[in-house]
């Protein structure tokens, strides 16, 4: 049985399209801003600061575009220390707000053998964008806004 070798970061960048590269850079600086703000001002103040819907007229929701951006955010967050699900989800909600799309941030908790576990995800029009429905179903949603 042969082992599958993951392509290096540089190789993945070389293979990616220019749109994917732009999304990667856009995602990286956004994740870094959200992570820094989470460490300094907290969730409520970040929402007030970043999540206001843009004045521009929103384009129609493009599932392919936002799917590509979710991947870009996940990859960027993997390179930013402490950028876990909350930072990823907040980054996505912020990015969509700037595009004139009203996404929502959700948080949940579940109790397992090792204690309580929290999770955050983003939705648009009632559908999760950055997490599977099967994973979300394992969490009890927290009403916090």
Residue pairs with C-beta under 8 A, 6 or more apart in sequence:
7 15
13 21
13 24
16 24
19 68
20 68
20 72
23 68
23 69
23 72
24 72
24 75
24 76
26 69
26 72
26 95
27 69
27 72
27 73
27 75
27 76
27 91
27 95
28 76
28 79
28 80
30 73
30 76
30 91
30 94
30 95
31 73
31 76
31 77
31 80
31 83
31 87
31 88
31 91
32 76
32 80
32 83
34 46
34 50
34 83
34 87
34 90
34 91
34 94
35 80
35 81
35 82
35 83
35 87
37 45
37 46
37 49
37 50
38 46
38 82
38 86
38 87
38 90
39 82
41 49
43 86
43 90
46 90
47 105
47 145
50 90
50 94
50 97
51 93
51 94
51 97
51 105
52 97
53 97
53 100
53 101
53 102
54 97
54 98
54 99
54 100
56 99
56 100
57 100
58 99
58 100
58 101
59 99
59 100
61 101
61 124
61 125
66 96
66 124
66 129
67 129
69 92
69 95
70 92
70 129
70 130
73 88
73 91
73 92
73 95
73 130
74 88
74 130
76 83
77 83
77 84
77 87
77 88
77 91
80 87
85 119
85 120
85 121
85 131
86 107
86 120
88 120
88 130
89 105
89 106
89 120
89 121
89 122
89 130
90 105
90 120
92 103
92 122
92 129
92 130
93 103
93 104
93 105
93 122
96 102
96 103
96 122
96 124
97 103
101 124
102 124
103 122
103 123
103 124
103 129
104 122
104 123
104 124
105 120
105 121
105 122
106 120
106 121
106 122
106 123
106 136
106 141
107 118
107 119
107 120
107 141
107 142
107 144
108 118
108 119
108 120
108 121
108 136
108 139
108 140
108 141
108 142
109 116
109 117
109 118
109 119
109 139
109 140
109 142
110 116
110 117
110 119
110 138
110 139
110 140
111 117
119 131
119 135
119 136
119 139
121 128
121 129
121 130
121 131
121 136
122 128
122 129
122 130
123 129
128 136
